[in-house]
Amino acid sequence: MSMLLEWHYTKDDILETYLNEVYLGQAGNRSVHGFGLASQFFFGERLNDLRVDQMALLIGMVKGPSYYNPRRHPERATERRNLVLDEMAEAGVITAEEARTASARPLGLSDRPSYTDNRYPAYIDLVRRHLARDYQQEDLQSQGLRIFTTLNPAIQQAAEDAVSRGLAQFGSGESAQALEAAMVVTGKDSGEVLALVGGRDPQYAGYNRAVDARRPIGSLVKPFVYLTALAQPDRYTLISPVLDRAFTLEFDDGEQWQPQNYDREQRGEVPLHRALANSYNLPAVRVGLDVGVPAVQDTLRAFGVTTPITDYPALLLGALSQTPVEVAQMYQGLATSGFNTPLRTIRDVTDAQNERLSRYSLEVDQVADPAAVHLVQYALQETMQEGTGRSAYRTLPRALSLAGKTGTTDDGRDSWFAGFSGDLLAVAWVGRDDNGPTALTGATGALKVWTRFMAKIPQYGFSPVVPDGVEYHWVDAGAQALTGQNCDNARLIPFIAGSEPDQSTGCQGNLGGQIRSWFEGLFQ
């Protein structure tokens, strides 16, 4: 890409374009792009009229506009500005004395509308986007429109508290203060967006991370990898043994890839349901390679992914960037047994005469076999009871049935959790705006925020209806055989009809079964 740009444009042209387009902050609901607009927003001056210290501040902000926001983090911004001034002096742009004088100056910011009159700026931001998506632009030009949204103030307040207090529990040091978070809450079946939080300061009408922060989703992709496999019941069931052992994948160009588990351990053969519940990387890659990366891509697209999807096997471990709202759309289909329900924030729009505006239709599509999705739901419930999400039950009552999945990316740069109860689906993300490491996993970061939210809202447990074509059987996964309820290693597991084991351990598992076998033997 850089070679193509240099072929068509001079370096001065490229630099000028960059200086005019680079993101430097947020003015209410408007993004601040370019040094000229940033000069007016932060200092109330034209760019040509700025002092060298003011220019240095804007230059320093390029690395992280939110992290070095001078209105929210003046000490951090001052330190960064002074570093830029020192670099300018070292490069001979200014003298050392000019750098010392400029470093001693205050930031000198102008007044600005840091908060809007709107109580829910991040949510209203999404409403505006849905208006543009769902309604004709000419219909929205009339006066006196009334917009009825799906916002639930009580759930919104609980989500805001979960984000702000959840981040506070990670400490007060500089690294903890650099953490940001976002949360999206929807009605599990309706797809209505009930709450949305765009950052640690919910009332700040700035960068809306819930809608605009597109980050790698890590292990949140694994349910879709395994769903692709489980849709082939002649090849995979929840008790299929999958190999948790390291291997090397060599590409045609000679490069090699050696995936590893997060804990660097290897466990040999494990049942598929346990591999998903504990988020083991190696089995996920093996299964994904077996069913094929293109098939996994098709599954992801069916569940609402519209952004480009890599062809490389790294996709199987979450090399797919999505926003929290986009993740909520993906998981909506898992929560509703394979029905893709478009997320919406708008119930109705009426004009000044109280007439309803017509809207583009929002289709609810069945995108996957409910039977295969039911098997994934079972494993996601196991994730909460026994797997990577089990710490949620330190706070939540164990009787509340939940399903969910943790997600962690390289170096802990992104901490994710997506999960649902009987009536709510919520997605939480924790990370840094500068994409730096956080030392958090999905379980130690986003899950804590998610759990704090779920504990605030009364709700029903997740109890999915068993779809046609699914049967539950007591099995011994290690023996790959049917068994009795009270036998060793017995577990009740769903199967797509006809895919259950055809062998039996011979253990009846209860006195009634033993008596029946004895009685039947009398007539043989």
ZIDA-V504367 format. One record per backbone hydrogen bond with DSSP energy under -0.5 kcal/mol. CO is the residue of the C=O (numbers start at 1). NH is the residue of the N-H. E is the energy in kcal/mol with one decimal. If there is no record, write none. Layout:
# ZIDA-V504367
co | nh | e
CO | NH | E
CO | NH | E
This chain:
# ZIDA-V504367
co | nh | e
1 | 5 | -2.3
2 | 6 | -2.2
3 | 7 | -1.6
4 | 8 | -1.5
5 | 9 | -2.6
10 | 14 | -2.2
11 | 15 | -2.5
12 | 16 | -2.5
13 | 17 | -2.4
14 | 18 | -2.3
15 | 19 | -2.7
16 | 20 | -1.5
17 | 21 | -1.0
18 | 21 | -0.8
18 | 22 | -2.5
19 | 35 | -2.5
22 | 34 | -3.3
25 | 32 | -2.9
26 | 28 | -0.7
27 | 30 | -2.2
30 | 27 | -3.8
31 | 33 | -0.8
32 | 24 | -3.2
32 | 25 | -0.8
34 | 38 | -2.0
35 | 39 | -2.1
36 | 40 | -1.4
37 | 41 | -2.4
38 | 42 | -2.8
39 | 43 | -1.8
39 | 44 | -0.6
39 | 45 | -1.3
40 | 44 | -1.1
42 | 110 | -2.8
46 | 49 | -1.4
47 | 50 | -1.5
51 | 55 | -2.2
52 | 56 | -2.3
53 | 57 | -1.6
54 | 58 | -1.9
55 | 59 | -2.5
56 | 60 | -2.4
57 | 61 | -1.5
58 | 62 | -0.7
59 | 62 | -1.0
60 | 63 | -0.8
61 | 64 | -0.9
64 | 68 | -3.1
66 | 69 | -1.2
69 | 73 | -3.2
73 | 77 | -2.6
74 | 78 | -2.6
75 | 79 | -2.3
76 | 80 | -2.0
77 | 81 | -2.8
78 | 82 | -2.6
79 | 83 | -1.6
80 | 84 | -1.9
81 | 85 | -2.3
82 | 86 | -2.1
83 | 87 | -2.1
84 | 88 | -2.4
85 | 89 | -2.2
86 | 90 | -2.5
87 | 91 | -1.9
88 | 93 | -2.3
88 | 94 | -0.9
89 | 92 | -1.1
95 | 99 | -2.0
96 | 100 | -2.2
97 | 101 | -2.4
98 | 102 | -2.5
99 | 103 | -2.2
100 | 104 | -1.1
102 | 105 | -1.1
112 | 114 | -1.8
114 | 205 | -0.8
118 | 121 | -0.5
120 | 124 | -2.5
121 | 125 | -1.8
122 | 126 | -1.5
123 | 127 | -2.0
124 | 128 | -2.5
125 | 129 | -1.5
126 | 130 | -2.4
127 | 131 | -2.4
128 | 132 | -1.8
129 | 133 | -1.6
130 | 134 | -2.8
131 | 135 | -2.0
134 | 360 | -3.3
136 | 139 | -0.7
136 | 140 | -0.9
137 | 140 | -0.8
138 | 141 | -1.1
139 | 142 | -0.6
143 | 352 | -0.7
146 | 148 | -0.5
146 | 350 | -2.4
147 | 149 | -0.6
148 | 347 | -3.2
148 | 348 | -1.5
151 | 153 | -0.6
152 | 156 | -2.9
153 | 157 | -2.6
154 | 158 | -2.0
155 | 159 | -2.3
156 | 160 | -2.6
157 | 161 | -2.5
158 | 162 | -2.2
159 | 163 | -2.1
160 | 164 | -2.6
161 | 165 | -2.7
161 | 166 | -0.5
162 | 166 | -1.6
163 | 167 | -2.3
164 | 168 | -1.4
165 | 169 | -1.3
167 | 170 | -1.6
168 | 171 | -1.6
173 | 177 | -2.5
174 | 178 | -1.0
176 | 179 | -1.3
178 | 433 | -0.6
180 | 431 | -2.2
182 | 429 | -2.3
183 | 197 | -2.8
184 | 427 | -2.5
185 | 194 | -2.2
185 | 195 | -1.6
186 | 425 | -2.4
187 | 191 | -2.2
191 | 344 | -2.0
192 | 187 | -2.3
192 | 194 | -0.8
194 | 152 | -2.6
195 | 185 | -2.5
197 | 183 | -1.9
198 | 209 | -1.9
200 | 202 | -0.7
201 | 204 | -2.0
202 | 122 | -0.5
203 | 116 | -0.6
203 | 205 | -0.6
204 | 206 | -1.9
207 | 209 | -1.2
208 | 211 | -1.1
208 | 212 | -3.0
209 | 213 | -1.1
209 | 324 | -0.6
210 | 325 | -2.1
212 | 214 | -1.4
213 | 215 | -0.8
215 | 322 | -2.6
217 | 220 | -1.9
218 | 221 | -1.7
219 | 222 | -1.5
221 | 224 | -1.2
221 | 225 | -1.3
222 | 226 | -2.6
223 | 227 | -2.0
224 | 228 | -1.6
225 | 229 | -1.3
226 | 230 | -3.1
227 | 231 | -1.5
229 | 232 | -2.0
232 | 235 | -2.7
232 | 236 | -2.4
237 | 240 | -1.3
238 | 273 | -2.7
240 | 272 | -1.5
242 | 244 | -0.6
242 | 270 | -2.4
243 | 245 | -1.0
244 | 267 | -0.9
244 | 268 | -1.8
248 | 250 | -0.5
249 | 257 | -2.5
251 | 254 | -2.1
255 | 251 | -3.2
257 | 249 | -3.1
261 | 264 | -1.3
268 | 244 | -3.0
270 | 242 | -3.1
271 | 274 | -0.5
271 | 275 | -2.0
272 | 276 | -2.0
273 | 277 | -2.3
274 | 278 | -2.2
275 | 280 | -2.1
276 | 279 | -1.1
277 | 388 | -2.0
280 | 284 | -0.8
281 | 285 | -2.2
282 | 286 | -2.3
283 | 287 | -2.9
284 | 288 | -2.5
285 | 289 | -2.7
286 | 290 | -1.9
287 | 291 | -2.4
288 | 292 | -1.7
292 | 296 | -1.6
293 | 297 | -2.5
294 | 298 | -2.1
295 | 299 | -1.9
296 | 300 | -2.4
297 | 301 | -2.5
298 | 302 | -2.2
299 | 303 | -1.5
300 | 305 | -2.2
301 | 304 | -1.7
304 | 306 | -0.5
312 | 315 | -2.2
313 | 316 | -2.1
314 | 317 | -1.7
314 | 319 | -1.5
315 | 318 | -2.0
318 | 217 | -0.6
318 | 218 | -1.5
318 | 320 | -2.5
320 | 217 | -2.1
322 | 215 | -2.4
323 | 327 | -2.4
324 | 328 | -2.3
325 | 329 | -1.8
326 | 330 | -2.0
327 | 331 | -2.7
328 | 332 | -1.4
329 | 333 | -0.9
330 | 333 | -0.7
330 | 334 | -0.7
331 | 335 | -2.4
332 | 336 | -1.5
333 | 338 | -3.3
333 | 339 | -0.5
334 | 337 | -1.1
338 | 340 | -0.6
338 | 367 | -3.1
338 | 368 | -1.1
339 | 341 | -0.9
340 | 342 | -0.6
340 | 365 | -1.7
344 | 193 | -2.9
345 | 150 | -2.0
345 | 347 | -0.5
348 | 148 | -3.1
349 | 357 | -2.9
350 | 146 | -2.8
351 | 354 | -2.1
355 | 351 | -2.3
361 | 363 | -0.7
363 | 342 | -0.6
363 | 365 | -0.7
365 | 340 | -3.6
365 | 367 | -0.8
369 | 373 | -2.3
370 | 374 | -2.2
371 | 375 | -1.2
372 | 376 | -1.4
373 | 377 | -2.6
374 | 378 | -2.0
375 | 379 | -1.8
376 | 380 | -2.3
377 | 381 | -2.0
378 | 382 | -2.0
379 | 383 | -1.8
380 | 384 | -1.1
380 | 404 | -1.4
381 | 385 | -2.0
382 | 386 | -3.3
382 | 387 | -1.4
383 | 389 | -1.8
387 | 390 | -1.7
389 | 392 | -1.9
390 | 393 | -1.6
391 | 394 | -1.7
392 | 395 | -1.5
392 | 396 | -2.6
397 | 400 | -2.0
399 | 401 | -1.0
401 | 462 | -3.2
403 | 420 | -3.0
405 | 418 | -2.1
407 | 416 | -3.1
409 | 412 | -2.1
410 | 413 | -1.6
411 | 438 | -0.7
411 | 439 | -0.8
412 | 438 | -0.9
412 | 440 | -0.7
413 | 432 | -0.6
414 | 409 | -1.5
414 | 416 | -0.5
415 | 430 | -2.5
416 | 407 | -2.0
417 | 428 | -2.9
418 | 405 | -2.5
419 | 426 | -2.7
420 | 403 | -2.0
423 | 188 | -1.9
424 | 421 | -2.6
425 | 186 | -2.9
426 | 419 | -2.3
427 | 184 | -2.1
428 | 417 | -2.0
429 | 182 | -2.0
430 | 415 | -2.7
431 | 180 | -3.6
432 | 435 | -1.4
441 | 445 | -1.4
442 | 447 | -2.5
445 | 448 | -0.8
445 | 449 | -1.3
446 | 450 | -2.8
447 | 451 | -2.9
448 | 452 | -2.1
449 | 453 | -1.8
450 | 454 | -2.7
451 | 455 | -2.1
453 | 456 | -1.8
453 | 457 | -0.7
454 | 457 | -0.6
456 | 458 | -0.5
460 | 422 | -2.9
460 | 423 | -0.6
461 | 463 | -0.7
465 | 467 | -0.6
467 | 470 | -1.4
469 | 497 | -2.9
471 | 495 | -2.8
473 | 475 | -0.6
473 | 493 | -2.5
474 | 483 | -2.3
475 | 477 | -0.7
475 | 491 | -1.7
476 | 480 | -1.0
476 | 481 | -1.6
481 | 476 | -3.1
482 | 505 | -2.8
484 | 487 | -1.5
487 | 490 | -1.7
489 | 477 | -0.5
491 | 475 | -2.5
491 | 493 | -0.7
493 | 473 | -2.2
495 | 471 | -2.9
496 | 499 | -2.5
503 | 482 | -3.0
506 | 508 | -0.5
507 | 484 | -0.5
508 | 485 | -0.6
510 | 514 | -2.0
511 | 515 | -2.6
512 | 516 | -2.3
513 | 517 | -2.4
514 | 518 | -2.3
515 | 519 | -2.8
516 | 520 | -2.9
517 | 521 | -1.9
518 | 522 | -0.8
519 | 522 | -0.8
520 | 523 | -1.3
521 | 524 | -1.2
